[in-house]
Amino acid sequence: MSGKGNCYNNSMVEAFFKTIKSELIWPVAWKSRQRAENAIARYIDGFYNPIRRHSSLGFISPVQFERKAELLPENRTLT
């Protein structure tokens, strides 16, 4: 984590929070905090981490990125 007064290290977290708010939180009038928390957990575990395309990965999903990495010669094991 960044030191006190150094905001530049926070930019990735701030970008994530902006994304989750604009894609999930703001468009819905949540009936309870529990429903919102459950939706956030499903969003992160079921969509954002495995499926959503990320610019830092060349606009492919983390799952696709890992599959491509497994195909690289240096990642193959000899059997």
C-alpha positions as CSV (number, residue, x, y, z in Angstrom):
1,M,0.0,0.0,0.0
2,S,1.1,3.5,-0.6
3,G,2.4,5.7,2.2
4,K,0.4,8.5,3.8
5,G,-0.2,11.3,1.3
6,N,0.7,9.2,-1.8
7,C,-2.5,8.8,-3.8
8,Y,-0.9,7.3,-6.9
9,N,-0.8,3.8,-5.6
10,N,-4.5,3.8,-5.1
11,S,-5.5,4.3,-8.7
12,M,-6.2,0.6,-9.5
13,V,-8.5,0.2,-6.5
14,E,-10.3,3.5,-7.3
15,A,-10.8,2.3,-10.9
16,F,-12.3,-1.0,-9.6
17,F,-14.7,0.9,-7.3
18,K,-15.8,3.2,-10.1
19,T,-16.4,0.2,-12.4
20,I,-18.4,-1.8,-9.8
21,K,-20.5,1.3,-8.9
22,S,-21.3,2.2,-12.5
23,E,-22.0,-1.3,-13.7
24,L,-23.8,-2.7,-10.6
25,I,-24.6,-0.3,-7.7
26,W,-25.9,2.9,-9.3
27,P,-28.3,1.3,-11.8
28,V,-30.3,-0.6,-9.1
29,A,-32.5,0.6,-6.2
30,W,-31.4,-2.0,-3.7
31,K,-34.1,-3.2,-1.2
32,S,-31.6,-4.1,1.5
33,R,-27.9,-3.9,2.3
34,Q,-27.7,-7.7,2.3
35,R,-29.0,-8.0,-1.2
36,A,-26.5,-5.4,-2.4
37,E,-23.6,-7.3,-0.6
38,N,-24.7,-10.6,-2.1
39,A,-24.8,-9.0,-5.6
40,I,-21.4,-7.5,-5.1
41,A,-19.9,-10.9,-4.1
42,R,-21.5,-12.6,-7.2
43,Y,-20.3,-9.8,-9.4
44,I,-16.7,-10.1,-8.2
45,D,-16.5,-13.9,-8.1
46,G,-18.8,-14.7,-11.0
47,F,-18.1,-11.9,-13.5
48,Y,-15.4,-9.4,-12.8
49,N,-12.6,-11.8,-11.9
50,P,-13.3,-14.7,-14.4
51,I,-15.2,-13.2,-17.3
52,R,-14.9,-9.4,-17.6
53,R,-12.3,-8.2,-20.2
54,H,-9.5,-6.3,-18.6
55,S,-7.5,-3.6,-20.4
56,S,-4.3,-4.7,-18.6
57,L,-4.6,-8.2,-20.1
58,G,-5.1,-7.0,-23.7
59,F,-8.9,-6.8,-23.4
60,I,-9.3,-10.5,-22.7
61,S,-10.8,-12.1,-19.6
62,P,-8.6,-13.5,-16.9
63,V,-9.8,-17.0,-17.7
64,Q,-8.7,-16.5,-21.4
65,F,-5.4,-15.0,-20.3
66,E,-4.6,-18.0,-18.1
67,R,-5.6,-20.5,-20.9
68,K,-3.2,-18.7,-23.3
69,A,-0.5,-18.7,-20.7
70,E,-0.8,-22.5,-20.3
71,L,-0.2,-22.9,-24.0
72,L,3.2,-21.1,-23.8
73,P,6.2,-23.4,-24.2
74,E,7.8,-22.4,-20.9
75,N,4.7,-23.4,-19.0
76,R,4.5,-26.9,-20.4
77,T,5.7,-29.8,-18.2
78,L,7.4,-32.9,-19.5
79,T,5.7,-36.1,-18.7
